[in-house]
């Protein structure tokens, strides 16, 4: 079956540009997470959705970062006025249930963002 | 606050030998522990998890992990390594609902 997909896979942006990263979770998965993975590091939590509700955005590094999941399926992570420190791989993951601590997450391949 | 430590950046073993990838954690309350594997240019894939019950957990591809509450450890093991096991391995702990991942350990299995 289809897994989690992300697009684009690679994105090069000039400093100051806005970018939008898309995540298509597994159909029927309630929970959706966004992570930022810097080179040589593990994924760092950004934000969490349960269906269309954004329940936690405590990991977003600044108000330039915005995420939405308006119909409870596809999600978009938007970064405004990109900075060089935003360069990283952005991972999306979905999970079947809302009680996420018990359940494993299914990860997409990630979007590698390079800000020049 | 919860945290995960993977003390080895890299582990090298010969094919056919047993392997261990170490993980220790810190969390308030009961830990929910996970191992994921990441191949180049691919997302993380779930290997196994400990929620409750038997301390020895068996997972995908012949991997297993042992939960040790007194040592707050959850080491990943495999009795006989394959070259195809070479990848990046991440340990994660969840106390509430947000997982915290370790930095990852690069496993290299040489022929």
Interface residues (C-beta under 8 A of the other chain):
Chain A: X3 X4 X40 X41 X42 X43 X44 X45 X48 X56 X59 X91 X93 X99 X100 X101 X102 X104 X105 X106 X107 X108 X109 X110
Chain B: X4 X32 X34 X36 X41 X42 X43 X44 X45 X46 X49 X51 X90 X92 X94 X95 X96 X97 X98 X99 X100 X101 X102 X103 X104
